[in-house]
Amino acid sequence: MSDTLNKQGVAMLRSELELMMAERTNLLRVVGAAAVLMANTDGRNLPAEAAEAAEMLSTLVNSLPEETLREALVSVQAEIRVGQP
């Protein structure tokens, strides 16, 4: 009986881990798209009501660890151009 419960527990954990990995993949794509949008947006041209949201988004994207941001950009097949506008 204990072996059956253990197998069920492992199966539940595996299922939960798969769901979390799929969610991570989706979140990386969202972050990648947001990063590309921010990199290609001139904040001076935004309406005032959008500027605050854009600043918040920019701050959040910039606070990510570099490796996570790289993964996000790769997930949306964005080119990483260092030092270019």
N, C-alpha and C positions, 0 to 999 in steps of 0.2 A: 504494500500500500504506500509506503514511504517513497518507494521508487517511482510510482505513478504520480504522486504529488510533486516530486522533484522534477520529473519530465514536464509536467504541466506548467510548473513555475518557470522552467527554462524556456518553454515555448512562449509563455506570456511575455517574458523579458525580451526574447528575440523579436517578437511581434512589435512590442513597444519601441525597441531600438530601431527597427526598420522604419516605423512611423516617424520617429525623431530625425532620422537621417534624411528621409524624404522632405520633412519640414525644413531642415537645415539647407538642403539643396534649393528649395523654393525661396527661402529667405536670402540666400547668397545671390540668387538671380535678381531679387528685388533690390538688394543693396548695390549690386553691380549696375543695374539700370539707373538707380538714383545717382550713383557716382558719375556715370557718363553724362547724365542730364546736368548735374552741377558743373562738371568740367566744361560743358558746352553752353552754359548760360551766363550771360552778362547781367549781373545783378542790377546794374544801373538801368536796365530796360524793363525790369519787372514792375508791375503795378504795386503800389504801396501795400495793399493787403496781402500780396504774395511774398513780399520781401521778408517778413518775419518767419514765415514757414520755410522759405529757402535758407535763411540763416540757421534755423534750427536743424534742418536736414544736413546742411553743410557741416555744422558742428558735430553732429552724430556720426556722419561718414568719416570725418577727419579723426574722430576719437577711436576708431576701430584699430585693432592691431594690424600692422602692415601685412602680415601673412593672410589674415582674413580678407582684407581689402583686395589683395592680389587674387585670392580664390574667387572673390565676387566678380572681379573684372574678367577673369578667365571664363567664368560661368556664362557670361553674356558675350563672350568672344570679343571683348574690347581690347584695343591696343593700348599698351602702357607707354606713354611718351613722357619721359622725365625731362623737365626743364623747357618744355615747349608750350606755348599758349594754346 
